[in-house]
Amino acid sequence: MASFIDDVLGKLFPKKSRPIQIKENFIQSDSEKEISEQWEFTKEGTSLLKLVAKNYHFKKSGINSHPEVHILNSPYANGFAVSYDSPFNEKTFSHIFFAFGKRVLDLGYHRVSLDRKIEEINDQVKMTEKQYFKPPLSHVDLSEKINQLYGNISIEKVSIDDKPSFIKVLVTVYSDRLYLDAKPFDEFIDELFETNP
């Protein structure tokens, strides 16, 4: 009898299959791109980018400030993450994600992917939008070491249950002997946070 009831209940309330996991490329429309690029130079854009830069430098000095910045350090990868908090809103957080990407392009990098991954983790839905950049390697002279600039760069914007959580910027260097040593990470930070006129 128990197996009959289990069978009926199993049909009525099937056990959840594997967690959802979707990965897709996406694009910014020309109008979205234009809005993001213009936003960077608005009073709001300039002040929020300066705030992230200030809080990054505060964190390096051992001071926490809001929105909080977390420092990521390892021998081959360095970066930071900024938490979603006041005074950000969903739009400005998205604009910062793309503003960082534009600034990386301005350093001579090319974006090799813009993708979105949606996954179910412990009854929550995590969405990661990611921009991935590589140094320009198209005109490489194989008789000389390759200039990796600062290394590969990824920028991720993570949302949990459709609410922004953090933006992470990570620089990973090539340790291969075919490459010149990467430029200093601190120099990358100065370039990323450079204030435009």
PyRosetta script that sets phi, psi and omega in degrees:
from pyrosetta import init, pose_from_sequence

init()
pose = pose_from_sequence("MASFIDDVLGKLFPKKSRPIQIKENFIQSDSEKEISEQWEFTKEGTSLLKLVAKNYHFKKSGINSHPEVHILNSPYANGFAVSYDSPFNEKTFSHIFFAFGKRVLDLGYHRVSLDRKIEEINDQVKMTEKQYFKPPLSHVDLSEKINQLYGNISIEKVSIDDKPSFIKVLVTVYSDRLYLDAKPFDEFIDELFETNP")
pose.set_psi(1, -40.7)
pose.set_omega(1, -178.2)
pose.set_phi(2, -61.5)
pose.set_psi(2, -38.7)
pose.set_omega(2, -178.7)
pose.set_phi(3, -68.5)
pose.set_psi(3, -32.9)
pose.set_omega(3, 176.5)
pose.set_phi(4, -64.2)
pose.set_psi(4, -45.7)
pose.set_omega(4, 179.3)
pose.set_phi(5, -64.9)
pose.set_psi(5, -44.3)
pose.set_omega(5, 177.9)
pose.set_phi(6, -59.8)
pose.set_psi(6, -39.6)
pose.set_omega(6, 179.4)
pose.set_phi(7, -63.8)
pose.set_psi(7, -45.5)
pose.set_omega(7, 179.4)
pose.set_phi(8, -64.4)
pose.set_psi(8, -47.6)
pose.set_omega(8, 179.3)
pose.set_phi(9, -62.5)
pose.set_psi(9, -38.1)
pose.set_omega(9, 178.1)
pose.set_phi(10, -61.7)
pose.set_psi(10, -35.4)
pose.set_omega(10, 178.2)
pose.set_phi(11, -75.4)
pose.set_psi(11, -36.6)
pose.set_omega(11, 179.1)
pose.set_phi(12, -73.4)
pose.set_psi(12, -40.4)
pose.set_omega(12, -177.2)
pose.set_phi(13, -127.4)
pose.set_psi(13, 76.6)
pose.set_omega(13, -176.5)
pose.set_phi(14, -63.2)
pose.set_psi(14, 145.6)
pose.set_omega(14, 177.2)
pose.set_phi(15, -67.0)
pose.set_psi(15, 146.7)
pose.set_omega(15, -179.4)
pose.set_phi(16, -64.0)
pose.set_psi(16, 135.4)
pose.set_omega(16, 175.9)
pose.set_phi(17, -78.3)
pose.set_psi(17, -164.2)
pose.set_omega(17, -179.1)
pose.set_phi(18, -55.5)
pose.set_psi(18, 149.4)
pose.set_omega(18, 177.6)
pose.set_phi(19, -60.5)
pose.set_psi(19, 151.2)
pose.set_omega(19, 179.1)
pose.set_phi(20, -65.3)
pose.set_psi(20, 138.2)
pose.set_omega(20, 173.4)
pose.set_phi(21, -151.4)
pose.set_psi(21, 114.0)
pose.set_omega(21, -177.4)
pose.set_phi(22, -128.4)
pose.set_psi(22, 136.4)
pose.set_omega(22, 173.7)
pose.set_phi(23, -131.3)
pose.set_psi(23, 132.6)
pose.set_omega(23, -177.6)
pose.set_phi(24, -148.2)
pose.set_psi(24, 151.8)
pose.set_omega(24, 171.2)
pose.set_phi(25, -82.5)
pose.set_psi(25, 151.6)
pose.set_omega(25, 173.2)
pose.set_phi(26, -143.2)
pose.set_psi(26, 166.0)
pose.set_omega(26, 179.8)
pose.set_phi(27, -129.7)
pose.set_psi(27, 154.4)
pose.set_omega(27, 170.3)
pose.set_phi(28, -89.7)
pose.set_psi(28, 132.1)
pose.set_omega(28, 175.7)
pose.set_phi(29, -67.8)
pose.set_psi(29, 163.0)
pose.set_omega(29, 179.7)
pose.set_phi(30, -58.8)
pose.set_psi(30, -39.8)
pose.set_omega(30, -178.8)
pose.set_phi(31, -69.2)
pose.set_psi(31, -38.9)
pose.set_omega(31, 176.8)
pose.set_phi(32, -63.1)
pose.set_psi(32, -41.3)
pose.set_omega(32, 179.5)
pose.set_phi(33, -62.4)
pose.set_psi(33, -44.6)
pose.set_omega(33, -179.5)
pose.set_phi(34, -63.6)
pose.set_psi(34, -42.4)
pose.set_omega(34, 179.1)
pose.set_phi(35, -62.0)
pose.set_psi(35, -45.9)
pose.set_omega(35, 179.3)
pose.set_phi(36, -62.0)
pose.set_psi(36, -43.9)
pose.set_omega(36, -178.1)
pose.set_phi(37, -66.2)
pose.set_psi(37, -38.8)
pose.set_omega(37, 177.9)
pose.set_phi(38, -69.5)
pose.set_psi(38, -37.1)
pose.set_omega(38, -177.9)
pose.set_phi(39, -59.2)
pose.set_psi(39, -37.8)
pose.set_omega(39, -177.6)
pose.set_phi(40, -54.6)
pose.set_psi(40, -30.6)
pose.set_omega(40, -176.0)
pose.set_phi(41, -99.7)
pose.set_psi(41, 3.0)
pose.set_omega(41, 176.2)
pose.set_phi(42, -77.3)
pose.set_psi(42, 167.4)
pose.set_omega(42, 177.8)
pose.set_phi(43, -59.4)
pose.set_psi(43, -43.0)
pose.set_omega(43, 179.8)
pose.set_phi(44, -63.3)
pose.set_psi(44, -46.8)
pose.set_omega(44, -179.1)
pose.set_phi(45, -61.2)
pose.set_psi(45, -47.8)
pose.set_omega(45, -179.8)
pose.set_phi(46, -61.0)
pose.set_psi(46, -44.8)
pose.set_omega(46, -176.2)
pose.set_phi(47, -69.5)
pose.set_psi(47, -36.6)
pose.set_omega(47, 179.5)
pose.set_phi(48, -71.0)
pose.set_psi(48, -38.7)
pose.set_omega(48, 176.4)
pose.set_phi(49, -65.6)
pose.set_psi(49, -38.5)
pose.set_omega(49, 176.2)
pose.set_phi(50, -64.8)
pose.set_psi(50, -37.5)
pose.set_omega(50, 179.4)
pose.set_phi(51, -63.3)
pose.set_psi(51, -44.0)
pose.set_omega(51, 178.3)
pose.set_phi(52, -63.4)
pose.set_psi(52, -43.1)
pose.set_omega(52, 178.8)
pose.set_phi(53, -61.3)
pose.set_psi(53, -45.7)
pose.set_omega(53, -179.5)
pose.set_phi(54, -61.0)
pose.set_psi(54, -45.5)
pose.set_omega(54, -178.1)
pose.set_phi(55, -69.5)
pose.set_psi(55, -29.7)
pose.set_omega(55, 173.7)
pose.set_phi(56, -62.1)
pose.set_psi(56, -49.3)
pose.set_omega(56, -177.9)
pose.set_phi(57, -68.2)
pose.set_psi(57, -35.1)
pose.set_omega(57, 173.9)
pose.set_phi(58, -59.3)
pose.set_psi(58, -47.4)
pose.set_omega(58, -177.8)
pose.set_phi(59, -61.3)
pose.set_psi(59, -39.4)
pose.set_omega(59, 177.3)
pose.set_phi(60, -60.8)
pose.set_psi(60, -27.4)
pose.set_omega(60, 179.1)
pose.set_phi(61, -92.5)
pose.set_psi(61, 3.3)
pose.set_omega(61, 178.2)
pose.set_phi(62, 89.2)
pose.set_psi(62, 13.6)
pose.set_omega(62, -178.8)
pose.set_phi(63, -108.7)
pose.set_psi(63, 129.3)
pose.set_omega(63, 175.4)
pose.set_phi(64, -92.7)
pose.set_psi(64, 138.0)
pose.set_omega(64, 176.7)
pose.set_phi(65, -144.0)
pose.set_psi(65, 161.6)
pose.set_omega(65, -178.1)
pose.set_phi(66, -105.5)
pose.set_psi(66, 139.2)
pose.set_omega(66, -3.1)
pose.set_phi(67, -68.1)
pose.set_psi(67, 140.1)
pose.set_omega(67, -173.4)
pose.set_phi(68, -71.6)
pose.set_psi(68, 141.4)
pose.set_omega(68, 176.0)
pose.set_phi(69, -113.0)
pose.set_psi(69, 138.1)
pose.set_omega(69, 178.8)
pose.set_phi(70, -114.8)
pose.set_psi(70, 134.8)
pose.set_omega(70, -178.2)
pose.set_phi(71, -94.7)
pose.set_psi(71, 134.8)
pose.set_omega(71, 179.3)
pose.set_phi(72, -116.9)
pose.set_psi(72, 117.8)
pose.set_omega(72, -177.7)
pose.set_phi(73, -132.0)
pose.set_psi(73, 134.1)
pose.set_omega(73, 170.8)
pose.set_phi(74, -156.4)
pose.set_psi(74, 169.8)
pose.set_omega(74, -177.7)
pose.set_phi(75, -58.5)
pose.set_psi(75, -35.1)
pose.set_omega(75, -175.0)
pose.set_phi(76, -115.2)
pose.set_psi(76, 1.5)
pose.set_omega(76, 179.4)
pose.set_phi(77, -146.6)
pose.set_psi(77, 135.8)
pose.set_omega(77, 177.3)
pose.set_phi(78, -136.2)
pose.set_psi(78, 152.6)
pose.set_omega(78, 178.1)
pose.set_phi(79, 177.7)
pose.set_psi(79, -163.9)
pose.set_omega(79, 178.6)
pose.set_phi(80, -155.4)
pose.set_psi(80, 161.0)
pose.set_omega(80, 173.4)
pose.set_phi(81, -131.2)
pose.set_psi(81, 141.5)
pose.set_omega(81, 176.3)
pose.set_phi(82, -116.7)
pose.set_psi(82, 129.4)
pose.set_omega(82, -178.3)
pose.set_phi(83, -77.9)
pose.set_psi(83, 148.5)
pose.set_omega(83, 175.0)
pose.set_phi(84, -76.3)
pose.set_psi(84, 119.7)
pose.set_omega(84, -177.6)
pose.set_phi(85, -161.5)
pose.set_psi(85, 169.7)
pose.set_omega(85, 175.5)
pose.set_phi(86, -57.8)
pose.set_psi(86, 138.5)
pose.set_omega(86, 12.3)
pose.set_phi(87, -95.3)
pose.set_psi(87, 14.9)
pose.set_omega(87, 178.8)
pose.set_phi(88, -69.2)
pose.set_psi(88, 153.7)
pose.set_omega(88, 164.0)
pose.set_phi(89, -129.6)
pose.set_psi(89, 176.1)
pose.set_omega(89, -174.9)
pose.set_phi(90, -58.4)
pose.set_psi(90, -40.4)
pose.set_omega(90, -179.0)
pose.set_phi(91, -66.8)
pose.set_psi(91, -47.3)
pose.set_omega(91, -177.3)
pose.set_phi(92, -66.7)
pose.set_psi(92, -33.4)
pose.set_omega(92, 178.4)
pose.set_phi(93, -64.7)
pose.set_psi(93, -41.5)
pose.set_omega(93, 177.0)
pose.set_phi(94, -65.4)
pose.set_psi(94, -40.8)
pose.set_omega(94, 178.5)
pose.set_phi(95, -61.8)
pose.set_psi(95, -39.6)
pose.set_omega(95, 179.5)
pose.set_phi(96, -64.6)
pose.set_psi(96, -41.9)
pose.set_omega(96, 177.3)
pose.set_phi(97, -54.2)
pose.set_psi(97, -47.9)
pose.set_omega(97, -179.1)
pose.set_phi(98, -76.8)
pose.set_psi(98, -30.7)
pose.set_omega(98, 177.1)
pose.set_phi(99, -63.8)
pose.set_psi(99, -42.1)
pose.set_omega(99, 175.8)
pose.set_phi(100, -59.9)
pose.set_psi(100, -42.0)
pose.set_omega(100, 179.0)
pose.set_phi(101, -61.4)
pose.set_psi(101, -43.0)
pose.set_omega(101, 179.7)
pose.set_phi(102, -63.7)
pose.set_psi(102, -39.4)
pose.set_omega(102, 179.8)
pose.set_phi(103, -66.2)
pose.set_psi(103, -34.2)
pose.set_omega(103, 176.1)
pose.set_phi(104, -67.1)
pose.set_psi(104, -41.0)
pose.set_omega(104, 175.7)
pose.set_phi(105, -59.8)
pose.set_psi(105, -39.4)
pose.set_omega(105, 179.9)
pose.set_phi(106, -64.7)
pose.set_psi(106, -18.2)
pose.set_omega(106, 178.1)
pose.set_phi(107, -83.4)
pose.set_psi(107, -0.2)
pose.set_omega(107, 178.8)
pose.set_phi(108, 101.0)
pose.set_psi(108, 5.4)
pose.set_omega(108, 178.7)
pose.set_phi(109, -80.7)
pose.set_psi(109, 164.2)
pose.set_omega(109, 169.5)
pose.set_phi(110, -123.5)
pose.set_psi(110, 141.6)
pose.set_omega(110, -179.1)
pose.set_phi(111, -83.0)
pose.set_psi(111, 122.0)
pose.set_omega(111, -179.0)
pose.set_phi(112, -95.2)
pose.set_psi(112, -18.3)
pose.set_omega(112, 176.1)
pose.set_phi(113, -158.7)
pose.set_psi(113, 152.0)
pose.set_omega(113, 172.3)
pose.set_phi(114, -137.2)
pose.set_psi(114, 106.2)
pose.set_omega(114, -175.2)
pose.set_phi(115, -135.8)
pose.set_psi(115, 170.2)
pose.set_omega(115, -177.8)
pose.set_phi(116, -134.2)
pose.set_psi(116, 129.9)
pose.set_omega(116, 177.1)
pose.set_phi(117, -119.5)
pose.set_psi(117, 129.4)
pose.set_omega(117, 178.3)
pose.set_phi(118, -118.3)
pose.set_psi(118, 125.0)
pose.set_omega(118, -179.4)
pose.set_phi(119, -141.4)
pose.set_psi(119, 148.7)
pose.set_omega(119, 178.6)
pose.set_phi(120, -96.6)
pose.set_psi(120, 123.0)
pose.set_omega(120, -179.6)
pose.set_phi(121, -132.6)
pose.set_psi(121, 117.0)
pose.set_omega(121, 178.2)
pose.set_phi(122, 49.3)
pose.set_psi(122, 53.6)
pose.set_omega(122, 178.4)
pose.set_phi(123, 63.2)
pose.set_psi(123, 17.1)
pose.set_omega(123, 173.7)
pose.set_phi(124, -120.8)
pose.set_psi(124, 153.4)
pose.set_omega(124, 177.4)
pose.set_phi(125, -107.2)
pose.set_psi(125, 119.5)
pose.set_omega(125, 179.5)
pose.set_phi(126, -105.2)
pose.set_psi(126, 127.0)
pose.set_omega(126, 176.0)
pose.set_phi(127, -116.7)
pose.set_psi(127, 127.0)
pose.set_omega(127, 179.1)
pose.set_phi(128, -119.0)
pose.set_psi(128, 115.5)
pose.set_omega(128, 171.8)
pose.set_phi(129, -95.9)
pose.set_psi(129, 132.2)
pose.set_omega(129, -172.6)
pose.set_phi(130, -135.3)
pose.set_psi(130, 133.7)
pose.set_omega(130, 169.5)
pose.set_phi(131, -109.2)
pose.set_psi(131, 132.5)
pose.set_omega(131, -178.8)
pose.set_phi(132, -124.1)
pose.set_psi(132, 129.1)
pose.set_omega(132, -174.1)
pose.set_phi(133, -123.7)
pose.set_psi(133, 144.4)
pose.set_omega(133, 174.1)
pose.set_phi(134, -127.2)
pose.set_psi(134, 152.2)
pose.set_omega(134, 174.8)
pose.set_phi(135, -66.3)
pose.set_psi(135, 156.4)
pose.set_omega(135, -179.0)
pose.set_phi(136, -69.5)
pose.set_psi(136, 115.2)
pose.set_omega(136, -177.4)
pose.set_phi(137, -116.0)
pose.set_psi(137, 13.4)
pose.set_omega(137, -173.7)
pose.set_phi(138, -71.4)
pose.set_psi(138, -32.1)
pose.set_omega(138, -177.9)
pose.set_phi(139, -110.0)
pose.set_psi(139, 59.3)
pose.set_omega(139, -175.5)
pose.set_phi(140, -90.2)
pose.set_psi(140, 128.9)
pose.set_omega(140, 173.3)
pose.set_phi(141, -93.7)
pose.set_psi(141, 110.2)
pose.set_omega(141, -173.7)
pose.set_phi(142, -69.7)
pose.set_psi(142, -8.4)
pose.set_omega(142, 176.3)
pose.set_phi(143, -82.8)
pose.set_psi(143, -10.0)
pose.set_omega(143, 179.0)
pose.set_phi(144, -122.2)
pose.set_psi(144, 158.4)
pose.set_omega(144, 177.2)
pose.set_phi(145, -68.1)
pose.set_psi(145, 147.5)
pose.set_omega(145, -175.3)
pose.set_phi(146, -85.6)
pose.set_psi(146, 133.7)
pose.set_omega(146, 177.2)
pose.set_phi(147, -80.0)
pose.set_psi(147, 112.7)
pose.set_omega(147, -179.3)
pose.set_phi(148, -92.4)
pose.set_psi(148, 5.8)
pose.set_omega(148, -173.7)
pose.set_phi(149, 53.2)
pose.set_psi(149, -115.2)
pose.set_omega(149, -179.2)
pose.set_phi(150, -97.7)
pose.set_psi(150, -8.5)
pose.set_omega(150, -174.8)
pose.set_phi(151, 113.1)
pose.set_psi(151, -166.9)
pose.set_omega(151, 175.5)
pose.set_phi(152, -81.5)
pose.set_psi(152, 147.4)
pose.set_omega(152, -176.3)
pose.set_phi(153, -128.1)
pose.set_psi(153, 131.2)
pose.set_omega(153, 173.0)
pose.set_phi(154, -122.7)
pose.set_psi(154, 142.2)
pose.set_omega(154, 176.6)
pose.set_phi(155, -126.7)
pose.set_psi(155, 122.7)
pose.set_omega(155, -177.9)
pose.set_phi(156, -121.9)
pose.set_psi(156, 140.1)
pose.set_omega(156, 171.4)
pose.set_phi(157, -117.1)
pose.set_psi(157, 117.9)
pose.set_omega(157, -174.8)
pose.set_phi(158, -109.4)
pose.set_psi(158, 132.4)
pose.set_omega(158, 175.3)
pose.set_phi(159, -122.8)
pose.set_psi(159, 143.2)
pose.set_omega(159, 176.2)
pose.set_phi(160, -117.7)
pose.set_psi(160, 125.5)
pose.set_omega(160, -177.9)
pose.set_phi(161, 49.8)
pose.set_psi(161, 45.3)
pose.set_omega(161, 175.9)
pose.set_phi(162, 67.0)
pose.set_psi(162, 18.7)
pose.set_omega(162, 175.9)
pose.set_phi(163, -119.8)
pose.set_psi(163, 129.7)
pose.set_omega(163, 179.9)
pose.set_phi(164, -55.9)
pose.set_psi(164, 143.3)
pose.set_omega(164, -179.8)
pose.set_phi(165, -120.4)
pose.set_psi(165, -54.1)
pose.set_omega(165, 179.3)
pose.set_phi(166, -162.8)
pose.set_psi(166, 162.3)
pose.set_omega(166, 170.5)
pose.set_phi(167, -116.7)
pose.set_psi(167, 132.9)
pose.set_omega(167, -179.8)
pose.set_phi(168, -121.3)
pose.set_psi(168, 133.1)
pose.set_omega(168, 174.6)
pose.set_phi(169, -116.0)
pose.set_psi(169, 123.1)
pose.set_omega(169, -176.3)
pose.set_phi(170, -131.8)
pose.set_psi(170, 130.8)
pose.set_omega(170, 178.4)
pose.set_phi(171, -113.3)
pose.set_psi(171, 121.7)
pose.set_omega(171, -178.6)
pose.set_phi(172, -115.2)
pose.set_psi(172, 124.8)
pose.set_omega(172, -175.9)
pose.set_phi(173, -94.2)
pose.set_psi(173, 153.0)
pose.set_omega(173, 172.9)
pose.set_phi(174, -80.4)
pose.set_psi(174, 131.6)
pose.set_omega(174, 177.7)
pose.set_phi(175, -103.7)
pose.set_psi(175, 3.7)
pose.set_omega(175, -178.2)
pose.set_phi(176, -68.9)
pose.set_psi(176, 143.9)
pose.set_omega(176, -179.1)
pose.set_phi(177, -69.8)
pose.set_psi(177, -9.0)
pose.set_omega(177, 176.4)
pose.set_phi(178, -73.3)
pose.set_psi(178, -13.6)
pose.set_omega(178, -174.4)
pose.set_phi(179, -109.6)
pose.set_psi(179, 146.4)
pose.set_omega(179, 168.2)
pose.set_phi(180, -66.0)
pose.set_psi(180, 157.8)
pose.set_omega(180, 175.0)
pose.set_phi(181, -60.1)
pose.set_psi(181, 145.1)
pose.set_omega(181, 178.7)
pose.set_phi(182, -67.5)
pose.set_psi(182, 150.3)
pose.set_omega(182, 173.0)
pose.set_phi(183, -65.0)
pose.set_psi(183, 157.1)
pose.set_omega(183, -176.9)
pose.set_phi(184, -62.1)
pose.set_psi(184, 139.7)
pose.set_omega(184, 179.3)
pose.set_phi(185, -59.9)
pose.set_psi(185, -37.3)
pose.set_omega(185, -179.9)
pose.set_phi(186, -60.9)
pose.set_psi(186, -33.7)
pose.set_omega(186, 177.1)
pose.set_phi(187, -67.7)
pose.set_psi(187, -39.9)
pose.set_omega(187, 176.0)
pose.set_phi(188, -59.4)
pose.set_psi(188, -44.4)
pose.set_omega(188, -179.9)
pose.set_phi(189, -60.5)
pose.set_psi(189, -44.5)
pose.set_omega(189, 178.5)
pose.set_phi(190, -58.9)
pose.set_psi(190, -42.8)
pose.set_omega(190, -179.8)
pose.set_phi(191, -67.8)
pose.set_psi(191, -42.2)
pose.set_omega(191, -177.9)
pose.set_phi(192, -62.8)
pose.set_psi(192, -40.3)
pose.set_omega(192, -175.9)
pose.set_phi(193, -95.7)
pose.set_psi(193, 6.4)
pose.set_omega(193, -178.0)
pose.set_phi(194, -54.5)
pose.set_psi(194, 133.2)
pose.set_omega(194, 179.9)
pose.set_phi(195, -84.9)
pose.set_psi(195, 127.9)
pose.set_omega(195, 179.1)
pose.set_phi(196, -83.8)
pose.set_psi(196, 152.1)
pose.set_omega(196, -179.8)
pose.set_phi(197, -64.8)
pose.dump_pdb("model.pdb")
